[in-house]
């Protein structure tokens, strides 16, 4: 990382990620996924056509059997090399806190797949009470924000913590707590920001059209996230994927100011404005009074491709730590990543516990620092 003073020193790389825990059950998907598949997954959907639609949809399903069968050779060696390059954030925790010396930590958290499990029904992605207590503890010591592709109001209903900052719709709907954190700068300001408000009528029209258009596809779920629309296909039979993709694409033909991207088993319709989670991170730092400060350490934890926009901002700033939550090795811009487990049900619960452990260790370190004598 260029100009980075907060990461692991050479010869270790500046990124860190999850290594597979010893003695865990075999993953549902051998890893790492094929580079060609990863590349297709990262492409925007509006730049692909025909069979590439289905290829991209298939690639967004990490447990797909055909993808697993494609990984027969060189898995162990490649994974081992990846682990060396991306050490665990828990293993490197001492270096993380050392980098924060004399700086204010600001915590940014994705929701789905980071604080809550990925589930078939997006309306049932509940956060555990223990995770909620961990996040509440973090917010007592550090300014804390949830940055999600979900509607801001829906994320708040899941998290239920009024002391946090919430950035919904990939950062296009941002609101701060009624009472500013005591950790913010004096020049911090009240936050309510909606850069895509002019698109609301258009998004509503697309939502209604997609509801009508896709109701014949069993398992398809259309979600209105206020400033974007999500079409989930996690529960759709693969034989219907191509049909569903074409339906979504046909609706967007009449809306040139909207774009279509793809996340994990979901299509996302978003305004074409240049705004994403990275822009939201920058906006929140500015709102907190840390826009051009050298005494701040942003820590961003996320699992989705959309979180890469925030990781890129941290790299560009040469300041901050990005922690990738992933069940298998993959390319990332994160400046530092935590350990993750194999993609079994048991391990899935385990990697969420590791996110919680990192947060609680951060809180405990802050508490001890306050009472540590200064020599």
N, C-alpha and C positions, 0 to 999 in steps of 0.2 A: 504494500500500500504506500502510495506516495505521501511524504510528509506525515507519516502516521507515528505518533508517539505513544499510542495507547494499546499496541498489540504486541504479540509475541516477538521477541528479538530473533534475528537471524541466527542459525540457518533455518529456523522453523518459519513456516509461512504465516501470513497475517490473518488467515482465516482459520476457523475452528468449527468442527461439526461433530455429529454423533457417530461414534464408533459402535459396532454391534457388541452388546454386552456378552461376556462369556457365558457358556452353558445355557443359552436361551434356545427356545424352539426355533426350528428352521423357518426362515421368512417365507411368506406367500409368494414373493417375487425375488428371485436371485438378483443380486445387484453387482455393479451398477447397471442401469438400463442402457440399451444400445445407444451410442452417440447419435445415430441417425434418427432414432425415435425421439430422443431429447430435443434434437434440433427441430423436428416437425412440431413437437409440442409447444415450442417457444414461438412459433410463427403465429401471426394474427390470422384469425379465421377468414377475414375478408380478403386474404391474399391466396387462398387455396380454393380448389374446386374439385368436383368429381370425387374420385376415390380418396383424395387427400383429406376430405372432410372426415370420412370414417377413420382414416389413419390417425388423424389428429385426435379424434374422440377416443379412439382405442388407446393412444399413447397417454391420455390423461387418466387412465385407469391403471394404477400401479400394480394391481393384483391380476391383471389380465393373463390368462393361461398362455396365449400365443406369445406374448412378450416374454414370459418366463422361459418358454421353450427356446427362445432365440439366444439365451444367455448360457451357452453350454461350456465355452472355453475361456480360460483366463480370468475367471471371476475372482478367485482368491487373491491372485497377484495384483489385479487392478484395484480391488477393494482395499488391500493392505496399503497400496501406494496412496490411495485417496485419503485413508485415515491418517497417514503420516502428514499429509499436506493440510488436513483439516482436523486439528486436534480438538478434544472435548473442551467446552467452555467450563465444565465443572472441574476437569483436571487442571485447567489453566486459571482457576478462579483467583489464586493469589496474584497472578499477573494482571488480571482484570481490575482488581481493587487497587493494586499498586498504580495503575494507569490513572485512577481517579483521584489521586492525591492532590489536594488543593482545588478540586473541581466539584461542581454541582452535577450529580447524576440526574438525568431526566429519562424516565422509562416509557417506552412505546411498545404496546402489545397488540398483536393481531388477536382475533377471537377464535374463529373456527380452526380447529387443528392445532391450536396453541394453548388456549385456555379451556377449550371444550373439545370433545371427540368429534371426528367427522362421522355423521350418521346419515342414514337413508332419507329421513325426513328432516329437512332444514329447520322446520319449526320445533323440532325436538332436540336441538343441539344445546342441551342444558349444561350449565357450568356447575361443578360440584361445590358444595358448601365449603370444603377445605380449600379449594382453589380460590374461592371468593375471599375467604379470610386471609389468604396469602396476598392477594392483590390489595386488599384493604390495608394490610400492614405495610406493603410497599408504598402506597399512597400517603401514609403517615410520615414517611421519611423522604420521599422524592416526588416531584411533580410527575404524574402518571397519566398516560393517555391510551385509550383503546382506538386502534386504527383498523377499520374493517370495511369490506365491500358491502356489508349489510346496511340496511336502513338504520340510521342513528337511533331512532326510537326503539327499534326492535333489539338492538344490541344493549341498550340501557335496560330493557325489560329482562334480558338474560343476566346481565351483570349486577344490576341493582345497587350500584355504588354512586351516590350523588357527588362525591368528592373528586371524581375523575374528569378528565377531558375526553370527549367522544368525537371521533371523526368517522362518520358513516359514509356510505356510497363512495368508497375509495378516496375519502378525503374531501368530497364535494359538499359535505354537510357537517360543519364543525361547530361544536358548542362546548364552552368551558363550564366549570362549576359556578354556582352562585357566589361562593366565597373563594377568592383566590388562595392558592396554596401559600403557606408562610415561607416556602423555599424559593418562591419566584423573586425576580428582581423587582425593585421599586417601580421601574418603568413598565412592568407588566400591565396588560390591559384586558378588559372583559372580552370574551371570545364568542362571537356568533358570526359565522361566515358561510355563505352559500354561493360559490362562484358560478354555479350552473343553474341558478333559479329560473332563467328564461326558458330552460328546456323542460320544465315541469309539465306543461300541457302536452308536449310532444311525447314525453316518457309515458304519461298516462294513456295516451292514444295507443302507443305501441304495446303497453301492458294489456290493454283490453283486446287488441287484435291478436296478440299471441295466446291469450287465454282461449279465445274462440278457435283459433287456427289449430292449436295443439291438443284440444280436448279429445280428439280421436286417437291419440297416442297413449296407450296405457303406461302409467308410471311417470309421464312427463309432469313436471311441476313448474309453474311460472310464478316467480316471486317479484313483487314490486318493492324495490329498495329505494324508493323515492326519486333519486337522481340517476338510477340505472335499473335495468330489468334483468333478472337472472332466469335462465331456463335450465333447470336441473334435469339431467338424463341418467343419473345414477341407477334409477329403478326401471329404466327403459330397456326392453329387449334389444340386443345389438342389431338384430335384423331390421329394426325400425330407426336406427340412428341416422342413416342417410336421408330417410323421409323427413325426420325431425329437423335435421340441419337445413334441408332445402326449404322447409316451411319458415324457419326463422329468417333465412336469407331473403325469402320472397317478401316478407313483411318489411324488411329494412330497405328494400328497393325504393320505397316512397319517402325515405327519410335520409337524405344525403348528409345531414348534420349529425347523424348518429353513426357509431362504429360498433363492430362486433368483434369481441375478443373471447378467449376461452380460458377458463380456469380448471380446477380439478373437478371433472365430470359436470361441468356447467358452462353454458354460453352466457356471455354478459353483454348487454346492449348499453352503451355509454355515450355521452356527448363527446363530440370531437375536440373539445377544448383541451388544452395542454395542462391537464391537472391529474395527479395521481397520488399515491401514498407518499412518494418522495416530496412532492410539493406540499402535502399536508404536514409532513415532518418539519419542513422549513418554516411554514406558516406558524406552526405551534411554537417552535423555538423563538421566533420573532415575537409572538404574542406573550411569551413568558419572560421576555426581556433578554434573551440569549442569542440574538441574531448574529452579532459579530464578536462574540465573546470567546476568549481562549480558555476561560475557567468553567467550561461546561463539558460534560461527557454524555452524549446521547447513547442510550442502550436500546436497540430495537430488536424485538423477538417476533419472528413470524415464520410461517411454513409455506406460503403460497407464492406462485410466480409473481403476483402483483406486489409482494413485499420486496421483490428485487429492486423496484424503483426507489424504495427507501434506502436499501443497502447501497445503491449507486450514489445517492446523495451523501451518505456517510463517507464513502470512498473519495468523492469529489472534495468534500470539506477537509479530508485528511484528519478527521476528528470524530471519534465515536466507535461503538462496537455493535456489529450486527450479528445476531444469533439465529441461525437457521434451524428450524424444527423440521426434520425429515425422517421418514422411515427407511430411506435408502440413499446412497450417495448420489449427488447430482451437482451440476455446475451451479455456482452461486457467486454473487458479488458481495456476500456478507463478509465484513472484516473480522468476525469471530463467531463461532457456532457451538451449541451444546450437544451433549451426547444423545443419540437416539437409538431406538431399539429395532429389532426385527418386526416385520409387519404381521405379527400374530395378534390375536385378541388380547392375550395376556400382556404382550410387549406393548401393544397400543396404549393400554392403561399405564404401563410403566413409563413410557416416554413423556406422558403428561405429568407424571409424578416428578420426572427429572426437571421439567420446566418449573414446577412448583418448588422443587429443592433449590434451584438456582435463585429464585426470587427470595426465598426464606433465608438463604445464606447471605444474600445481599443486605437484607434487613438486619440480620444478626451482626454482620460486619459493621454496619452503620451504628448500631447500638453500642457495640464494644468500643468503637472509635470515639464516641462521645465521652466515655468514661476513662479512656486511656490517658494517663498523665503525659503532659508535654514536657520534654526534657530540654 
